[in-house]
Amino acid sequence: MRALTAAVTAGSLVLGFAVAQLSGVRALGGVVLVLAGLWCARLWWLLSGKRAMWVLGLTYFAVFVLSHPLGHLIGTWPAVLTVAAVAGAASYALTRPRSALLSVQ
C-alpha cells in the first residue's frame, strides 16, 4: 500500500496537470488533484495516523503551489515532474509499510 499511495500521490500531480493542459480547463485538473488527494489522505490516515495525514496533505498542497513559480524557472513539465517526485517520496517515506502494520496488530 505504501508504494501504491506514493505512486498515486506523484501520478495525480502529473495527471492533474496533463488533464488541465490538454483540456484547456484548469478546473478539470483540479478535480483530479482533489479526488486523488482525498483518496491518499484516507489511506495516510488509516496506515500512518492523523499526524502523517496532515503532514502529507499539506506537503501535497505545498508542492502543487510551488510548482507554479518553479514552472517559470525551469519550465512547466520539469516543474511538475520535480514536485511529483518530491510528493511521492514524502508519501513513501512517511507511510508505514504494511509489514509494520501487521506487527502492531
C-alpha positions, 0 to 999 in steps of 0.5 A, spaced: 500 500 500 505 504 501 508 504 494 501 504 491 499 511 495 506 514 493 505 512 486 498 515 486 500 521 490 506 523 484 501 520 478 495 525 480 500 531 480 502 529 473 495 527 471 492 533 474 496 537 470 496 533 463 488 533 464 488 541 465 493 542 459 490 538 454 483 540 456 484 547 456 480 547 463 484 548 469 478 546 473 478 539 470 485 538 473 483 540 479 478 535 480 483 530 479 488 533 484 482 533 489 479 526 488 486 523 488 488 527 494 482 525 498 483 518 496 491 518 499 489 522 505 484 516 507 489 511 506 495 516 510 490 516 515 488 509 516 496 506 515 500 512 518 495 516 523 492 523 523 499 526 524 502 523 517 495 525 514 496 532 515 503 532 514 502 529 507 496 533 505 499 539 506 506 537 503 501 535 497 498 542 497 505 545 498 508 542 492 502 543 487 503 551 489 510 551 488 510 548 482 507 554 479 513 559 480 518 553 479 514 552 472 517 559 470 524 557 472 525 551 469 519 550 465 512 547 466 513 539 465 520 539 469 516 543 474 511 538 475 515 532 474 520 535 480 514 536 485 511 529 483 517 526 485 518 530 491 510 528 493 511 521 492 517 520 496 514 524 502 508 519 501 513 513 501 517 515 506 512 517 511 507 511 510 508 505 514 509 499 510 504 494 511 509 489 514 509 494 520 502 494 520 501 487 521 506 487 527 502 492 531 496 488 530 
